[in-house]
Amino acid sequence: MAVPGPVRGAALAIGLAVVLVAGVILSALVGQLPVTPAEVIGSILRAAGIQNSWAPHDPIIESTLWVVRFPRIVMGLAVGAALAVAGAVMQAIFGNPLAEPGVVGVSSGAALGAAIGIVLGLSFLGGWSTAVLAFAGGLLATLIVYFVSRANGRTEVVTLLLTGIAVNAFGGAGLALLLFVGNTASREQLIFWQLGSLNGSRWGEVAIVVGVAIVGTIVACLLGRRYDLLALGERSARHLGVNVEALRIGSIVLVALLTGAAVAFCGIIAFVGLVVPHIIRLAIGPSHRPLILASAFGGGALMIFADLGARTIVPGADLPIGMLTSLIGGPFFFWLLFRARRQSGGWA
């Protein structure tokens, strides 16, 4: 007996809420300096102006929570949401479940833009310069992928992947060149961009990414109905009043903004936008508004647990979070590609 869509959606919402809260709590408690739940709750209450006598006040723990762990947790939620929503939007406009910012080179383009700003010391917009350059690089990469992979109103899987390989190769070559010509400080930052990490997140940066993720998610949800019509085919969407090209170009800018904001402060983190929207789609169906909203929460949950693993798998070390997401997403990508080829009759 099939489970009704609303029931599945409610079950998914409850499950995501439980997983997300559990991940946030664990991330606040676990680390090189052990923290108790009472200390976490007491610290949050004190920050809200509510004094309490049952939770001990330790300046070291307060500093650890508010300078290190809380900014990192919120940054993980925002970056995961931004990348997952970007992946869902890309899959909607390309009509292909293999589209994802990291796979097709958007993340590499954004990282290259940020790297140019770092090595050349560009500061034309103050602290926003790196983020703006990352957005510009991601936008250029997305436009290249869009115009090269589209033909006769459709996107071929092979063309999409080959375009992504080419863009990733160019981005990697550009990063290698900048790594060669940069000074010691810029080299360390470039290595950070290539590996991806939430380490060193600061509240000012967190505020930017949170703002972009919230606005981007809202805009994507507002476009959800048009994505549903686009899934019926370009001709049908046009007959129903959708300006298909304007929708795609606007969505490309949205993807570049979401990806650029994430990459500018946390480096390349691949496969979040591939894994999360696909799993959500399997759970609740293809309707884009609930898909995009659930993907935002699912992406945040995935990043929280990936970052928790990055901090705890090797004692005393902080593993690159991009490496962990690739370990999850790589096999998932191969499975998606294999299934797509089987459905098209490419493999026996």
N, C-alpha and C positions, 0 to 999 in steps of 0.2 A: 504494500500500500504506500503510495507516494505521500511524502510529507508536504503540506501546503507551504507555499512560499513565505507568507508572513510568519509562520511558526519557525521555519528555518532561519529567517532573518532575526527573529527575537532570540532564538537559541544562540545564534552567532554573536549577537550583541552582548548577551550575558557572558558568553565564553570569552570574548575579547576583553570585556571589562575586568573579569576575574584575572586573566593572564596579565593584563596591563598593570593592574594594581599590585599583583604579586611581584612582577618584575621591578616596579618602582621601589617597593618596600625592600626587596632583597638587595637592590643596587645601593640603597641608602645604608643598609646595615653591613654589607660585606665589603671588606677591603683590608689593606695592611693594618689599619687601626680599627679594631672591632668597636662597633657602636650598638647599643641596645635599643629596642623599640621605644622604651620610655624616653631615652635621650633624644631620639628623632622627633617624637611627638612634642616633647617639652620645648625643643628648639623652635619648632614651627609655631607653637602657641606663643612663645616669647616674641618671635618676629611679628606676630599678629597683634602684639600688645596685651596678651593675656598672661599674666604672671601666674606661676604655679610653684608649689613647694615640693611636690612629690618627684619631680624630675631633676636630677643633679645638673648643675651648671658648670661645665668644664670648658674653659676658653679654647683649648686645643681641639676638642670635639666640635665646638661651635664653628671654629675656623675650617675644620675639615669638611663639615657638612655644607657650609654656605659658600666657601671659596672653591672647593674641589668637586664634591659629589653632587650637590643639587644643580649647579650649572651644567654638569656633564649629563645628568639624567634628563633635564629639560631639553638640552641640545640633541640628545639621542631621540627623544620623542619627536622633536620638530624635524630633524633630518630624515628619520624614517618615514614620517608622514609625507614630507615633500617628495622624496624619491618614489614612494609607492603611488602617490597621486599622479606624479609625472609619468610613471609607467602605465597606469590605467588610461591616461589621456593619450599617450602615444599609441597604445594598442587600439584605442577607439578611432583615431584619425587614420592610422595605417590599415586598420581592419586585420591586424595580424597579432596573435598572442606572443610572438617572439620579439616584438618591439620593446625595447627597454633602454633607458639613457646610457647605461654602461655598455651594453652589447653593441649598440649602433654608433658609439663614439661620442655621444653628447657629453658624457662626463669627462672624456679625454680632452675635448675641445674647451670645456670650461676650465679644466685644470691647466691647460696650456695658456689660456688667457690670464689666469691668476699668476702663473709662473712668470710670464713676461713682465707683469707689474712688479713682482718681487725682485727679479734680477736687475731690471732697469731702474728700480727705485722710484717708480711712478707714484705720485701722490697728488694728482690734479684734483681729486675730490676728497682729500684727507683720508680718513679711515674707511671711506666707502670705495676707494679706488680699486682695491683688489676684488671686491664683490662685483663692481660694475664690469671690470675686465673679464671676470669669470662668466658673467651673464652674456657678454658680447661673444666670447668664445663658444659657449654653449649654443647660443642662437645661430651663429654661423655654421656650426657642425650640424644642427638640426635642419637648417635650410638645405645644406648639401645633401644630407640623407634623404630628405623629402623629395627634392627635385630629381635626384639621380635614380631613386628606387621606384618612383611612380611611372607607370607606362599604361596607356589605354585605360585609365581609371582604376587600376589595380596595383597592388604591391606584390611583386614576386618574392617568395621567401629567400631564394638564392641571391637575388639582386640586393635585397635588404641586408643580408648577412655579409655579402662581399663589400657593399658600401661601408658597412660598419667596420669591417676589417681594415679597409683603406683609411678611413678616418682615424681609427685607433692607431694604425701604423704611423700616420702623419703626426698625430698628437704625441705618440711615444718618441718619435724622432725629434720633434721640437723640444720636448722635455729633456731628452738626452743632450741636445746641443746646449740648452740653457744650463744644464747641470755641469757641462764642460767649461763654459765661459764664466759661470758665476763664481762669487767668492765663497768662502767657507760657510758664512752664515746663511747665504741664499741656498747653498747646496743642501744644508740640513733641512731647510724649509721645503725644498723641492722633493726630497726623499719622503718627507711627511705627506705631500700631496699625492705621491704615487702609491703610498701604502694605505692611507686613510686612517684617521684616528679621531676620537673625541677628547683626547687628553689635552689639557690646557684650555678648555672652554671657559670663556669669561662672559659675565652677564650682559655686557654690551653687545657682543656677538650673538649671544643667545636671543636677545630681544629682536635682532634683525631677522634671524632665521625663523623664529616663531611667528613674527608678523607676516613674512612671506608665505610661510606654510599655511597659516590661517586664511589669508586673503586668497591664495591660490586654490585651496580646497573649496572655499565658498564659490569662487568663479567657476571651477570645474563642475561643481554640483549644479549650478545654475545652467550650465551648458549640457547637463546630463540628458535632458529630453532630446536635444538636437543630435547628440551622439547615438541615441536609440534610433532616431530616424535615419541617420547615416548608415547604421548597421543594416538597414533594409536595402541599401544600394544607393549609389549617387543619383541615379535618375529618379528613383522614388522619393528620395530626400528633397530633390529640387522641386518636384511636383507638389510636395507638401510644404513648400515655402522656405526651405533651408538654403541659405547662401553657402554652398559647400566650400568654395575656395576661401571665403572670408573666415569660415569656421576653422578650417585647417590652419590658415596663417595665424589667426589669433591663438589657436591651441599650441602652435609651435612656439610662439612668444611665451606663452604660459609655461610650457615645458622647460624652455631655456631659463626662465626666471626661477622656477623651483629647483632645477638642477644646479644652476649657477650659485644660488644661495647656499645649497648644501655643500658643494665642492669648494666654494671659496673659503670656508672656515674648517672643513673636516676632510678635505681631500677626496680621492676617488673611492667610492664605496659602491661596488657593483652588485647587480642581481636583486637588490631589494625591490626594484620596480618590475622585475620579471616574476619573482616567486609569489609575492603577496597578492597582486591583483588576480593572478590565475587561480590561486587557492580560494580566494573569496568568490570568484566567479563560479567555480565548481560547487561552492557551498550554497549560494543564494541566487544564482542565475545571472543573466547578462544585463539586467536593467542598470543603467549607468549611475544614477544618483545614489542608490544604496551601495553600489559597488565602489564608487569613489570614496564615499564617507567611511565605509568599513575598511577600505584599503588604507586610509589615513591612520586609523587606529591600529590596524594590523602591522603596518610598517613601523609605527612607533614601538609596538610590542617586540617585533623582531629585533630592532636596533637595541632596545634595552637589554634583551637577553644576550645578544651578540657582544655587546660592550661588557656585560657582566662576565662572560666567558673570557674576553680579552684581558680582563683585569685579574682573573682568578685561575686560569688554566695553568699558567706557569707562575709559581710563587715569586713575588718580588719583581715581576716583569709586566710590561704593558704591551701585549701583542697588537699588531695592526688589525683594526676591526675589518678593514677591507679584505684581508686574507680570510677571515672567518666567514664573511658573507659569500665570498667566492667558493669556499669549500661547500657551502650549502647550495648555492645557486648553480654551480657548474654541473653537477650531476642532474639537477632539475632541468637545466637547459637542454642537456643531451636527451633526456626523456621526452621533453616537449618536441624537440626536433625529430626524434625517432617516431613519435606518434603522428606528427604532421606528415612525415614521409609515408608512413603506413596508410594513412587516410587517403593520400593522393595516389596510392598504388606504386610508389617509388621502390619499396622494398617488399620482398615476398614475406 
